[in-house]
Amino acid sequence: MAASDSGIRSSSRFTVLALIFALAGAGSMLYYHLGLFIPRVLEQRAARGLGNGYAFGDDFYPIWLIARQWQVEHRDPYSSEMTRQIQVGLFGRPLDARNPTDPSVDYRQFAYPAFVELLLWPAASLDFPQLRLVLAVLLPVLTVMSLWFWILALNWRIHPLWFAVLALLALCNYQVLEALFAEQPGLIVGFLLAGAALALRRDRLSLAGALLALTLIKPQMTLLAAAYLLLWSMSDRRRARLWAGFLSTTLLLMAASMWIWPRWLGQWLSVLLGYHRYATPPLVALLPGPQLGAYVGPAAILVLLGASAALAWRKRQASPESLDFWLTLSLLLAITSVCLLPGQAIYDHVILLPGIFLLLRYRRELHCAGRIPRILLVVGAVILFWPWAAAFGLIAVRHWLAAGTFDSSTVFALPIRTAASLPFAVLALLVCAAQIKLSGNPEAA
C-alpha cells in the first residue's frame, strides 16, 4: 500500500510539473506570436501599402461583410464588386494588377459556399469591431470544447490536470494562434467535426450526420472524413440514420441557398477552380521544392487519395467502438492536411487533433513495437514540442542577442520552423500505428 501511495504521489507531482512547463511554454508562444510575430507581419503589410484595413479577424471579415451587404443591397457574394469591397476592408484599398507587390486581384475573393451566410447571418447584427471581440471569446471556448469532445469520442480517460495541459498547449500553439488571430471559420468546422464524432460514438447517428453536413462550410477540411463516414453508414442498414441526417441537412442548405442566390453553385465552383492562382499548393506538393513540386506533387496527391479510398473501403465495416475506426478517421484527416488543404492553411490543422490524441494515448505500445516506431516517436515529439521550447528559449536569450541577429529570419522564425512538418509526422506515426495493430488497450502496455 505504501508503494502504491508513493506511486500516486509521484504521478501527481509529475502532472503538476507538466502543468507548470505547459504554462511556461504556452505563455512563451503567446508572447512570441502576439508580441513579436504579429507586429512584424503588420509592419510588412504596411510597407507594401496593405496596412490600412482589418488584420485581426481578417478571415471572418468577408463573411460578415457579405451578410451585412445582403441585408441592405442583396449583393452577389461572388461578384468582382464584392471582392473589391472585401479588399478595401482588409487592406484599405482594392488590389492593383499593375502593382508588382500586390497579390492577385482575385485574392480574398469570397470562397465559401453560399450557405455559410445562412448559418452565420446573426454575425451581421453587430459592427465588425464588436463582432471581433465576441469571436475572440467564442472561438477559444469552441476549441477547448473540441478537445473535450474528441477525448470523449476516443473514450480516453485522463485526469483534469492533464486536460488542462492539453488545453493550454492546444490553444497556445502557432497553428491555433494563427487561427484565433484571423478568427478563422475552420475552428468552427473543427468544433462541428468533433461534435459529430462524439454523437457517432454515442449512437446519435442522425445528429452526427447533420453536424457532419454543417462542416461543409469548409468542405476541403472534412471531404475525406465525410466520404468515409458516409460509406461506413451505407455499408450497414442499421447506420442509415447518419447518411439520412447528412443528406437531409445538405439538401436543406443547398435549397435555401439556391432560393436566395440561384446561381451561387456555378459561381462558387468557378471561384474554386481559380483558387490556385493565389493559394499555396498543398504541403505534399511543397515538400519536393519549387522545381519538382509541380510534377511530383500531383502524383503524390493522387497516390494519397487512392490510398485513402482503399483504406475507407477496407474499414467500412469497422465498429465505432473499435480502435480501427478511429485510427482510420484520424489517418484520413492527416492525409487531408497534406494533400487537400492549401499549404498556407496551417490554421486548419485542428483536424489533426484526434490523430495526436491517439498517438499520445498509445505511445507506450508504439515505443515497445520496435526501433522504427521508437525513432518516429522521438522525431514526432521533437516536432510537436519544438515551438513551445523554441519560443521560451528565444525570449530567454533575446536580450543577449544583437538586434540584427535576433531579427534575422534564421533566428526569429525558429519557433515556427516545424509547423509544416507536423502533419507529416502525425501521418507517419498513424501509418506506423496501423501497421503494428495496436491492441486497443493502452493500459496493458
TORKOL-4160 file (C-alpha; in steps of 0.2 Angstrom, whole numbers, padded with zeros to 4 digits, m for minus):
445
<pt num="1" X="0000" Y="0000" Z="0000"/>
<pt num="2" X="0014" Y="0012" Z="0004"/>
<pt num="3" X="0022" Y="0008" Z="m0013"/>
<pt num="4" X="0005" Y="0012" Z="m0021"/>
<pt num="5" X="0003" Y="0028" Z="m0012"/>
<pt num="6" X="0021" Y="0033" Z="m0017"/>
<pt num="7" X="0017" Y="0030" Z="m0035"/>
<pt num="8" X="0001" Y="0040" Z="m0034"/>
<pt num="9" X="0011" Y="0055" Z="m0026"/>
<pt num="10" X="0025" Y="0053" Z="m0039"/>
<pt num="11" X="0012" Y="0053" Z="m0053"/>
<pt num="12" X="0003" Y="0069" Z="m0045"/>
<pt num="13" X="0020" Y="0078" Z="m0044"/>
<pt num="14" X="0024" Y="0074" Z="m0062"/>
<pt num="15" X="0006" Y="0080" Z="m0068"/>
<pt num="16" X="0009" Y="0097" Z="m0058"/>
<pt num="17" X="0026" Y="0098" Z="m0066"/>
<pt num="18" X="0019" Y="0095" Z="m0083"/>
<pt num="19" X="0006" Y="0109" Z="m0080"/>
<pt num="20" X="0020" Y="0121" Z="m0075"/>
<pt num="21" X="0030" Y="0118" Z="m0090"/>
<pt num="22" X="0014" Y="0119" Z="m0101"/>
<pt num="23" X="0011" Y="0136" Z="m0093"/>
<pt num="24" X="0029" Y="0142" Z="m0097"/>
<pt num="25" X="0028" Y="0135" Z="m0115"/>
<pt num="26" X="0011" Y="0142" Z="m0118"/>
<pt num="27" X="0015" Y="0159" Z="m0111"/>
<pt num="28" X="0031" Y="0160" Z="m0121"/>
<pt num="29" X="0022" Y="0155" Z="m0138"/>
<pt num="30" X="0008" Y="0168" Z="m0134"/>
<pt num="31" X="0020" Y="0182" Z="m0131"/>
<pt num="32" X="0030" Y="0177" Z="m0146"/>
<pt num="33" X="0015" Y="0176" Z="m0158"/>
<pt num="34" X="0006" Y="0192" Z="m0152"/>
<pt num="35" X="0021" Y="0202" Z="m0146"/>
<pt num="36" X="0034" Y="0198" Z="m0159"/>
<pt num="37" X="0027" Y="0189" Z="m0174"/>
<pt num="38" X="0011" Y="0198" Z="m0177"/>
<pt num="39" X="0019" Y="0216" Z="m0176"/>
<pt num="40" X="0032" Y="0211" Z="m0189"/>
<pt num="41" X="0019" Y="0204" Z="m0201"/>
<pt num="42" X="0008" Y="0220" Z="m0199"/>
<pt num="43" X="0024" Y="0230" Z="m0202"/>
<pt num="44" X="0027" Y="0221" Z="m0218"/>
<pt num="45" X="0009" Y="0223" Z="m0224"/>
<pt num="46" X="0010" Y="0242" Z="m0220"/>
<pt num="47" X="0027" Y="0243" Z="m0230"/>
<pt num="48" X="0018" Y="0236" Z="m0245"/>
<pt num="49" X="0003" Y="0248" Z="m0244"/>
<pt num="50" X="m0009" Y="0235" Z="m0237"/>
<pt num="51" X="m0009" Y="0240" Z="m0219"/>
<pt num="52" X="m0025" Y="0251" Z="m0218"/>
<pt num="53" X="m0038" Y="0238" Z="m0215"/>
<pt num="54" X="m0043" Y="0224" Z="m0203"/>
<pt num="55" X="m0029" Y="0212" Z="m0199"/>
<pt num="56" X="m0036" Y="0205" Z="m0183"/>
<pt num="57" X="m0051" Y="0195" Z="m0188"/>
<pt num="58" X="m0047" Y="0196" Z="m0207"/>
<pt num="59" X="m0053" Y="0178" Z="m0211"/>
<pt num="60" X="m0071" Y="0181" Z="m0204"/>
<pt num="61" X="m0072" Y="0199" Z="m0212"/>
<pt num="62" X="m0078" Y="0193" Z="m0229"/>
<pt num="63" X="m0092" Y="0183" Z="m0221"/>
<pt num="64" X="m0098" Y="0197" Z="m0210"/>
<pt num="65" X="m0097" Y="0210" Z="m0225"/>
<pt num="66" X="m0107" Y="0199" Z="m0237"/>
<pt num="67" X="m0120" Y="0196" Z="m0224"/>
<pt num="68" X="m0121" Y="0215" Z="m0220"/>
<pt num="69" X="m0122" Y="0220" Z="m0238"/>
<pt num="70" X="m0135" Y="0207" Z="m0242"/>
<pt num="71" X="m0147" Y="0214" Z="m0229"/>
<pt num="72" X="m0145" Y="0231" Z="m0237"/>
<pt num="73" X="m0142" Y="0228" Z="m0256"/>
<pt num="74" X="m0144" Y="0209" Z="m0259"/>
<pt num="75" X="m0127" Y="0209" Z="m0267"/>
<pt num="76" X="m0120" Y="0194" Z="m0276"/>
<pt num="77" X="m0106" Y="0187" Z="m0264"/>
<pt num="78" X="m0095" Y="0181" Z="m0279"/>
<pt num="79" X="m0095" Y="0197" Z="m0289"/>
<pt num="80" X="m0080" Y="0207" Z="m0293"/>
<pt num="81" X="m0088" Y="0222" Z="m0285"/>
<pt num="82" X="m0090" Y="0212" Z="m0269"/>
<pt num="83" X="m0071" Y="0206" Z="m0270"/>
<pt num="84" X="m0065" Y="0224" Z="m0271"/>
<pt num="85" X="m0076" Y="0229" Z="m0256"/>
<pt num="86" X="m0068" Y="0215" Z="m0246"/>
<pt num="87" X="m0051" Y="0220" Z="m0251"/>
<pt num="88" X="m0054" Y="0238" Z="m0246"/>
<pt num="89" X="m0060" Y="0232" Z="m0229"/>
<pt num="90" X="m0045" Y="0221" Z="m0227"/>
<pt num="91" X="m0031" Y="0232" Z="m0235"/>
<pt num="92" X="m0038" Y="0249" Z="m0236"/>
<pt num="93" X="m0038" Y="0249" Z="m0255"/>
<pt num="94" X="m0043" Y="0237" Z="m0269"/>
<pt num="95" X="m0028" Y="0226" Z="m0276"/>
<pt num="96" X="m0020" Y="0233" Z="m0292"/>
<pt num="97" X="m0014" Y="0221" Z="m0305"/>
<pt num="98" X="m0001" Y="0234" Z="m0311"/>
<pt num="99" X="0007" Y="0234" Z="m0293"/>
<pt num="100" X="0020" Y="0221" Z="m0293"/>
<pt num="101" X="0020" Y="0219" Z="m0274"/>
<pt num="102" X="0001" Y="0216" Z="m0273"/>
<pt num="103" X="m0006" Y="0199" Z="m0273"/>
<pt num="104" X="m0018" Y="0193" Z="m0287"/>
<pt num="105" X="m0033" Y="0204" Z="m0290"/>
<pt num="106" X="m0044" Y="0189" Z="m0285"/>
<pt num="107" X="m0036" Y="0187" Z="m0268"/>
<pt num="108" X="m0048" Y="0187" Z="m0254"/>
<pt num="109" X="m0062" Y="0183" Z="m0266"/>
<pt num="110" X="m0077" Y="0175" Z="m0256"/>
<pt num="111" X="m0073" Y="0156" Z="m0257"/>
<pt num="112" X="m0086" Y="0149" Z="m0246"/>
<pt num="113" X="m0102" Y="0140" Z="m0251"/>
<pt num="114" X="m0116" Y="0152" Z="m0250"/>
<pt num="115" X="m0125" Y="0143" Z="m0236"/>
<pt num="116" X="m0111" Y="0149" Z="m0224"/>
<pt num="117" X="m0120" Y="0166" Z="m0225"/>
<pt num="118" X="m0137" Y="0157" Z="m0220"/>
<pt num="119" X="m0128" Y="0149" Z="m0205"/>
<pt num="120" X="m0118" Y="0164" Z="m0199"/>
<pt num="121" X="m0130" Y="0178" Z="m0203"/>
<pt num="122" X="m0133" Y="0184" Z="m0185"/>
<pt num="123" X="m0115" Y="0190" Z="m0186"/>
<pt num="124" X="m0121" Y="0204" Z="m0197"/>
<pt num="125" X="m0131" Y="0211" Z="m0182"/>
<pt num="126" X="m0115" Y="0218" Z="m0174"/>
<pt num="127" X="m0102" Y="0230" Z="m0180"/>
<pt num="128" X="m0086" Y="0221" Z="m0185"/>
<pt num="129" X="m0076" Y="0228" Z="m0171"/>
<pt num="130" X="m0089" Y="0222" Z="m0159"/>
<pt num="131" X="m0090" Y="0205" Z="m0168"/>
<pt num="132" X="m0071" Y="0203" Z="m0167"/>
<pt num="133" X="m0072" Y="0204" Z="m0148"/>
<pt num="134" X="m0086" Y="0191" Z="m0147"/>
<pt num="135" X="m0077" Y="0179" Z="m0158"/>
<pt num="136" X="m0061" Y="0182" Z="m0148"/>
<pt num="137" X="m0070" Y="0174" Z="m0133"/>
<pt num="138" X="m0081" Y="0162" Z="m0143"/>
<pt num="139" X="m0068" Y="0153" Z="m0154"/>
<pt num="140" X="m0056" Y="0148" Z="m0139"/>
<pt num="141" X="m0071" Y="0141" Z="m0130"/>
<pt num="142" X="m0076" Y="0131" Z="m0145"/>
<pt num="143" X="m0058" Y="0125" Z="m0147"/>
<pt num="144" X="m0057" Y="0119" Z="m0129"/>
<pt num="145" X="m0074" Y="0110" Z="m0132"/>
<pt num="146" X="m0067" Y="0102" Z="m0147"/>
<pt num="147" X="m0053" Y="0095" Z="m0137"/>
<pt num="148" X="m0066" Y="0088" Z="m0124"/>
<pt num="149" X="m0077" Y="0081" Z="m0137"/>
<pt num="150" X="m0063" Y="0071" Z="m0146"/>
<pt num="151" X="m0057" Y="0064" Z="m0129"/>
<pt num="152" X="m0074" Y="0058" Z="m0125"/>
<pt num="153" X="m0076" Y="0051" Z="m0143"/>
<pt num="154" X="m0060" Y="0042" Z="m0141"/>
<pt num="155" X="m0065" Y="0035" Z="m0124"/>
<pt num="156" X="m0049" Y="0042" Z="m0117"/>
<pt num="157" X="m0050" Y="0044" Z="m0098"/>
<pt num="158" X="m0037" Y="0057" Z="m0092"/>
<pt num="159" X="m0035" Y="0067" Z="m0076"/>
<pt num="160" X="m0042" Y="0085" Z="m0076"/>
<pt num="161" X="m0025" Y="0092" Z="m0074"/>
<pt num="162" X="m0019" Y="0083" Z="m0090"/>
<pt num="163" X="m0034" Y="0090" Z="m0099"/>
<pt num="164" X="m0028" Y="0107" Z="m0093"/>
<pt num="165" X="m0011" Y="0104" Z="m0100"/>
<pt num="166" X="m0018" Y="0098" Z="m0117"/>
<pt num="167" X="m0030" Y="0114" Z="m0117"/>
<pt num="168" X="m0015" Y="0126" Z="m0114"/>
<pt num="169" X="m0004" Y="0118" Z="m0127"/>
<pt num="170" X="m0018" Y="0117" Z="m0140"/>
<pt num="171" X="m0024" Y="0135" Z="m0138"/>
<pt num="172" X="m0006" Y="0142" Z="m0137"/>
<pt num="173" X="0002" Y="0133" Z="m0152"/>
<pt num="174" X="0007" Y="0143" Z="m0168"/>
<pt num="175" X="m0007" Y="0135" Z="m0179"/>
<pt num="176" X="m0021" Y="0138" Z="m0167"/>
<pt num="177" X="m0015" Y="0156" Z="m0163"/>
<pt num="178" X="m0015" Y="0160" Z="m0181"/>
<pt num="179" X="m0032" Y="0154" Z="m0182"/>
<pt num="180" X="m0038" Y="0163" Z="m0167"/>
<pt num="181" X="m0030" Y="0180" Z="m0173"/>
<pt num="182" X="m0038" Y="0178" Z="m0190"/>
<pt num="183" X="m0054" Y="0172" Z="m0182"/>
<pt num="184" X="m0054" Y="0158" Z="m0195"/>
<pt num="185" X="m0070" Y="0148" Z="m0198"/>
<pt num="186" X="m0060" Y="0132" Z="m0198"/>
<pt num="187" X="m0061" Y="0132" Z="m0179"/>
<pt num="188" X="m0080" Y="0131" Z="m0180"/>
<pt num="189" X="m0078" Y="0117" Z="m0193"/>
<pt num="190" X="m0066" Y="0108" Z="m0180"/>
<pt num="191" X="m0079" Y="0110" Z="m0167"/>
<pt num="192" X="m0093" Y="0103" Z="m0178"/>
<pt num="193" X="m0082" Y="0088" Z="m0183"/>
<pt num="194" X="m0078" Y="0084" Z="m0165"/>
<pt num="195" X="m0097" Y="0086" Z="m0161"/>
<pt num="196" X="m0101" Y="0074" Z="m0175"/>
<pt num="197" X="m0088" Y="0061" Z="m0169"/>
<pt num="198" X="m0095" Y="0062" Z="m0151"/>
<pt num="199" X="m0113" Y="0060" Z="m0157"/>
<pt num="200" X="m0107" Y="0045" Z="m0168"/>
<pt num="201" X="m0099" Y="0037" Z="m0153"/>
<pt num="202" X="m0115" Y="0039" Z="m0143"/>
<pt num="203" X="m0125" Y="0031" Z="m0157"/>
<pt num="204" X="m0134" Y="0048" Z="m0161"/>
<pt num="205" X="m0132" Y="0045" Z="m0179"/>
<pt num="206" X="m0144" Y="0057" Z="m0186"/>
<pt num="207" X="m0136" Y="0071" Z="m0176"/>
<pt num="208" X="m0119" Y="0065" Z="m0181"/>
<pt num="209" X="m0125" Y="0066" Z="m0200"/>
<pt num="210" X="m0132" Y="0084" Z="m0198"/>
<pt num="211" X="m0116" Y="0090" Z="m0189"/>
<pt num="212" X="m0106" Y="0082" Z="m0202"/>
<pt num="213" X="m0116" Y="0091" Z="m0216"/>
<pt num="214" X="m0113" Y="0108" Z="m0207"/>
<pt num="215" X="m0094" Y="0105" Z="m0209"/>
<pt num="216" X="m0096" Y="0108" Z="m0227"/>
<pt num="217" X="m0094" Y="0127" Z="m0224"/>
<pt num="218" X="m0076" Y="0122" Z="m0227"/>
<pt num="219" X="m0078" Y="0106" Z="m0237"/>
<pt num="220" X="m0059" Y="0104" Z="m0240"/>
<pt num="221" X="m0056" Y="0101" Z="m0221"/>
<pt num="222" X="m0068" Y="0086" Z="m0220"/>
<pt num="223" X="m0070" Y="0079" Z="m0238"/>
<pt num="224" X="m0061" Y="0063" Z="m0235"/>
<pt num="225" X="m0068" Y="0060" Z="m0217"/>
<pt num="226" X="m0086" Y="0064" Z="m0223"/>
<pt num="227" X="m0084" Y="0052" Z="m0238"/>
<pt num="228" X="m0078" Y="0038" Z="m0226"/>
<pt num="229" X="m0092" Y="0041" Z="m0214"/>
<pt num="230" X="m0105" Y="0040" Z="m0227"/>
<pt num="231" X="m0098" Y="0024" Z="m0235"/>
<pt num="232" X="m0097" Y="0017" Z="m0217"/>
<pt num="233" X="m0116" Y="0022" Z="m0215"/>
<pt num="234" X="m0121" Y="0015" Z="m0231"/>
<pt num="235" X="m0112" Y="m0002" Z="m0228"/>
<pt num="236" X="m0125" Y="m0007" Z="m0214"/>
<pt num="237" X="m0144" Y="m0003" Z="m0214"/>
<pt num="238" X="m0143" Y="0000" Z="m0195"/>
<pt num="239" X="m0132" Y="0015" Z="m0199"/>
<pt num="240" X="m0143" Y="0023" Z="m0212"/>
<pt num="241" X="m0148" Y="0037" Z="m0200"/>
<pt num="242" X="m0131" Y="0045" Z="m0202"/>
<pt num="243" X="m0132" Y="0047" Z="m0221"/>
<pt num="244" X="m0150" Y="0052" Z="m0220"/>
<pt num="245" X="m0146" Y="0066" Z="m0207"/>
<pt num="246" X="m0131" Y="0071" Z="m0218"/>
<pt num="247" X="m0141" Y="0071" Z="m0234"/>
<pt num="248" X="m0157" Y="0080" Z="m0227"/>
<pt num="249" X="m0146" Y="0094" Z="m0219"/>
<pt num="250" X="m0136" Y="0096" Z="m0235"/>
<pt num="251" X="m0151" Y="0097" Z="m0246"/>
<pt num="252" X="m0159" Y="0109" Z="m0235"/>
<pt num="253" X="m0144" Y="0121" Z="m0235"/>
<pt num="254" X="m0142" Y="0119" Z="m0254"/>
<pt num="255" X="m0161" Y="0123" Z="m0257"/>
<pt num="256" X="m0161" Y="0138" Z="m0246"/>
<pt num="257" X="m0145" Y="0145" Z="m0254"/>
<pt num="258" X="m0152" Y="0142" Z="m0271"/>
<pt num="259" X="m0168" Y="0151" Z="m0267"/>
<pt num="260" X="m0158" Y="0167" Z="m0261"/>
<pt num="261" X="m0144" Y="0166" Z="m0274"/>
<pt num="262" X="m0150" Y="0155" Z="m0289"/>
<pt num="263" X="m0133" Y="0155" Z="m0297"/>
<pt num="264" X="m0122" Y="0153" Z="m0282"/>
<pt num="265" X="m0116" Y="0135" Z="m0285"/>
<pt num="266" X="m0109" Y="0138" Z="m0303"/>
<pt num="267" X="m0101" Y="0154" Z="m0296"/>
<pt num="268" X="m0093" Y="0145" Z="m0281"/>
<pt num="269" X="m0086" Y="0131" Z="m0292"/>
<pt num="270" X="m0078" Y="0144" Z="m0303"/>
<pt num="271" X="m0070" Y="0153" Z="m0288"/>
<pt num="272" X="m0063" Y="0136" Z="m0283"/>
<pt num="273" X="m0056" Y="0132" Z="m0300"/>
<pt num="274" X="m0047" Y="0149" Z="m0299"/>
<pt num="275" X="m0041" Y="0147" Z="m0281"/>
<pt num="276" X="m0024" Y="0140" Z="m0287"/>
<pt num="277" X="m0019" Y="0157" Z="m0294"/>
<pt num="278" X="m0016" Y="0164" Z="m0276"/>
<pt num="279" X="m0016" Y="0149" Z="m0264"/>
<pt num="280" X="m0001" Y="0140" Z="m0259"/>
<pt num="281" X="0000" Y="0122" Z="m0266"/>
<pt num="282" X="m0004" Y="0108" Z="m0253"/>
<pt num="283" X="0011" Y="0103" Z="m0242"/>
<pt num="284" X="0014" Y="0087" Z="m0251"/>
<pt num="285" X="0017" Y="0097" Z="m0267"/>
<pt num="286" X="0028" Y="0110" Z="m0257"/>
<pt num="287" X="0039" Y="0096" Z="m0250"/>
<pt num="288" X="0049" Y="0092" Z="m0265"/>
<pt num="289" X="0053" Y="0110" Z="m0269"/>
<pt num="290" X="0048" Y="0123" Z="m0282"/>
<pt num="291" X="0056" Y="0113" Z="m0297"/>
<pt num="292" X="0050" Y="0095" Z="m0293"/>
<pt num="293" X="0034" Y="0100" Z="m0284"/>
<pt num="294" X="0025" Y="0104" Z="m0300"/>
<pt num="295" X="0027" Y="0086" Z="m0306"/>
<pt num="296" X="0029" Y="0076" Z="m0290"/>
<pt num="297" X="0015" Y="0085" Z="m0280"/>
<pt num="298" X="0000" Y="0080" Z="m0291"/>
<pt num="299" X="0007" Y="0062" Z="m0292"/>
<pt num="300" X="0009" Y="0061" Z="m0273"/>
<pt num="301" X="m0009" Y="0068" Z="m0271"/>
<pt num="302" X="m0016" Y="0055" Z="m0282"/>
<pt num="303" X="m0007" Y="0041" Z="m0273"/>
<pt num="304" X="m0013" Y="0048" Z="m0256"/>
<pt num="305" X="m0031" Y="0049" Z="m0262"/>
<pt num="306" X="m0030" Y="0032" Z="m0269"/>
<pt num="307" X="m0024" Y="0025" Z="m0253"/>
<pt num="308" X="m0037" Y="0035" Z="m0244"/>
<pt num="309" X="m0051" Y="0027" Z="m0255"/>
<pt num="310" X="m0043" Y="0009" Z="m0252"/>
<pt num="311" X="m0042" Y="0012" Z="m0233"/>
<pt num="312" X="m0060" Y="0018" Z="m0232"/>
<pt num="313" X="m0067" Y="0004" Z="m0242"/>
<pt num="314" X="m0057" Y="m0009" Z="m0231"/>
<pt num="315" X="m0063" Y="m0001" Z="m0215"/>
<pt num="316" X="m0081" Y="0002" Z="m0220"/>
<pt num="317" X="m0087" Y="m0011" Z="m0208"/>
<pt num="318" X="m0077" Y="m0005" Z="m0193"/>
<pt num="319" X="m0086" Y="m0003" Z="m0177"/>
<pt num="320" X="m0086" Y="0014" Z="m0169"/>
<pt num="321" X="m0081" Y="0005" Z="m0153"/>
<pt num="322" X="m0065" Y="m0001" Z="m0161"/>
<pt num="323" X="m0048" Y="0007" Z="m0162"/>
<pt num="324" X="m0048" Y="0003" Z="m0181"/>
<pt num="325" X="m0062" Y="0015" Z="m0184"/>
<pt num="326" X="m0054" Y="0030" Z="m0175"/>
<pt num="327" X="m0037" Y="0026" Z="m0182"/>
<pt num="328" X="m0045" Y="0026" Z="m0200"/>
<pt num="329" X="m0054" Y="0043" Z="m0197"/>
<pt num="330" X="m0038" Y="0051" Z="m0190"/>
<pt num="331" X="m0027" Y="0044" Z="m0204"/>
<pt num="332" X="m0040" Y="0052" Z="m0217"/>
<pt num="333" X="m0039" Y="0068" Z="m0208"/>
<pt num="334" X="m0020" Y="0068" Z="m0208"/>
<pt num="335" X="m0020" Y="0064" Z="m0227"/>
<pt num="336" X="m0032" Y="0079" Z="m0229"/>
<pt num="337" X="m0020" Y="0091" Z="m0220"/>
<pt num="338" X="m0005" Y="0087" Z="m0233"/>
<pt num="339" X="m0014" Y="0084" Z="m0249"/>
<pt num="340" X="m0031" Y="0094" Z="m0249"/>
<pt num="341" X="m0028" Y="0109" Z="m0238"/>
<pt num="342" X="m0018" Y="0124" Z="m0246"/>
<pt num="343" X="0000" Y="0125" Z="m0239"/>
<pt num="344" X="m0003" Y="0141" Z="m0230"/>
<pt num="345" X="m0019" Y="0134" Z="m0221"/>
<pt num="346" X="m0009" Y="0128" Z="m0206"/>
<pt num="347" X="m0024" Y="0136" Z="m0196"/>
<pt num="348" X="m0034" Y="0122" Z="m0202"/>
<pt num="349" X="m0023" Y="0109" Z="m0194"/>
<pt num="350" X="m0035" Y="0107" Z="m0179"/>
<pt num="351" X="m0041" Y="0092" Z="m0189"/>
<pt num="352" X="m0025" Y="0083" Z="m0183"/>
<pt num="353" X="m0031" Y="0083" Z="m0165"/>
<pt num="354" X="m0039" Y="0065" Z="m0165"/>
<pt num="355" X="m0023" Y="0058" Z="m0173"/>
<pt num="356" X="m0012" Y="0067" Z="m0160"/>
<pt num="357" X="m0023" Y="0061" Z="m0146"/>
<pt num="358" X="m0022" Y="0043" Z="m0152"/>
<pt num="359" X="m0003" Y="0044" Z="m0153"/>
<pt num="360" X="m0002" Y="0051" Z="m0135"/>
<pt num="361" X="m0014" Y="0038" Z="m0129"/>
<pt num="362" X="m0005" Y="0023" Z="m0137"/>
<pt num="363" X="0013" Y="0030" Z="m0136"/>
<pt num="364" X="0019" Y="0016" Z="m0125"/>
<pt num="365" X="0013" Y="0002" Z="m0137"/>
<pt num="366" X="0022" Y="0011" Z="m0151"/>
<pt num="367" X="0038" Y="0013" Z="m0141"/>
<pt num="368" X="0038" Y="m0006" Z="m0137"/>
<pt num="369" X="0034" Y="m0010" Z="m0156"/>
<pt num="370" X="0052" Y="m0009" Z="m0162"/>
<pt num="371" X="0066" Y="0003" Z="m0167"/>
<pt num="372" X="0057" Y="0012" Z="m0181"/>
<pt num="373" X="0042" Y="0016" Z="m0171"/>
<pt num="374" X="0053" Y="0022" Z="m0157"/>
<pt num="375" X="0063" Y="0033" Z="m0169"/>
<pt num="376" X="0047" Y="0040" Z="m0176"/>
<pt num="377" X="0040" Y="0044" Z="m0159"/>
<pt num="378" X="0056" Y="0054" Z="m0154"/>
<pt num="379" X="0055" Y="0064" Z="m0171"/>
<pt num="380" X="0037" Y="0067" Z="m0169"/>
<pt num="381" X="0039" Y="0073" Z="m0151"/>
<pt num="382" X="0053" Y="0085" Z="m0156"/>
<pt num="383" X="0042" Y="0092" Z="m0170"/>
<pt num="384" X="0027" Y="0093" Z="m0158"/>
<pt num="385" X="0035" Y="0101" Z="m0143"/>
<pt num="386" X="0049" Y="0112" Z="m0153"/>
<pt num="387" X="0038" Y="0128" Z="m0155"/>
<pt num="388" X="0035" Y="0130" Z="m0136"/>
<pt num="389" X="0053" Y="0126" Z="m0132"/>
<pt num="390" X="0060" Y="0137" Z="m0145"/>
<pt num="391" X="0049" Y="0152" Z="m0141"/>
<pt num="392" X="0054" Y="0150" Z="m0122"/>
<pt num="393" X="0072" Y="0149" Z="m0127"/>
<pt num="394" X="0071" Y="0163" Z="m0139"/>
<pt num="395" X="0063" Y="0175" Z="m0127"/>
<pt num="396" X="0075" Y="0170" Z="m0113"/>
<pt num="397" X="0091" Y="0174" Z="m0124"/>
<pt num="398" X="0083" Y="0189" Z="m0133"/>
<pt num="399" X="0092" Y="0202" Z="m0123"/>
<pt num="400" X="0109" Y="0194" Z="m0125"/>
<pt num="401" X="0107" Y="0193" Z="m0144"/>
<pt num="402" X="0112" Y="0208" Z="m0156"/>
<pt num="403" X="0097" Y="0216" Z="m0164"/>
<pt num="404" X="0102" Y="0211" Z="m0181"/>
<pt num="405" X="0104" Y="0193" Z="m0176"/>
<pt num="406" X="0088" Y="0192" Z="m0167"/>
<pt num="407" X="0078" Y="0200" Z="m0181"/>
<pt num="408" X="0086" Y="0188" Z="m0194"/>
<pt num="409" X="0074" Y="0176" Z="m0202"/>
<pt num="410" X="0085" Y="0162" Z="m0197"/>
<pt num="411" X="0083" Y="0166" Z="m0178"/>
<pt num="412" X="0067" Y="0175" Z="m0177"/>
<pt num="413" X="0057" Y="0161" Z="m0186"/>
<pt num="414" X="0064" Y="0147" Z="m0175"/>
<pt num="415" X="0048" Y="0144" Z="m0165"/>
<pt num="416" X="0038" Y="0141" Z="m0181"/>
<pt num="417" X="0050" Y="0130" Z="m0191"/>
<pt num="418" X="0041" Y="0114" Z="m0188"/>
<pt num="419" X="0023" Y="0120" Z="m0192"/>
<pt num="420" X="0023" Y="0112" Z="m0209"/>
<pt num="421" X="0032" Y="0096" Z="m0203"/>
<pt num="422" X="0019" Y="0092" Z="m0190"/>
<pt num="423" X="0006" Y="0084" Z="m0202"/>
<pt num="424" X="0019" Y="0073" Z="m0210"/>
<pt num="425" X="0025" Y="0067" Z="m0193"/>
<pt num="426" X="0007" Y="0063" Z="m0187"/>
<pt num="427" X="0003" Y="0054" Z="m0203"/>
<pt num="428" X="0019" Y="0044" Z="m0202"/>
<pt num="429" X="0016" Y="0039" Z="m0184"/>
<pt num="430" X="m0003" Y="0035" Z="m0188"/>
<pt num="431" X="0003" Y="0024" Z="m0203"/>
<pt num="432" X="0015" Y="0015" Z="m0191"/>
<pt num="433" X="0002" Y="0013" Z="m0178"/>
<pt num="434" X="m0010" Y="0005" Z="m0191"/>
<pt num="435" X="0004" Y="m0007" Z="m0197"/>
<pt num="436" X="0008" Y="m0014" Z="m0180"/>
<pt num="437" X="m0010" Y="m0017" Z="m0175"/>
<pt num="438" X="m0012" Y="m0008" Z="m0158"/>
<pt num="439" X="m0021" Y="m0019" Z="m0146"/>
<pt num="440" X="m0034" Y="m0005" Z="m0141"/>
<pt num="441" X="m0029" Y="m0007" Z="m0123"/>
<pt num="442" X="m0015" Y="0006" Z="m0119"/>
<pt num="443" X="m0015" Y="0001" Z="m0100"/>
<pt num="444" X="m0009" Y="m0016" Z="m0104"/>
<pt num="445" X="0007" Y="m0009" Z="m0112"/>
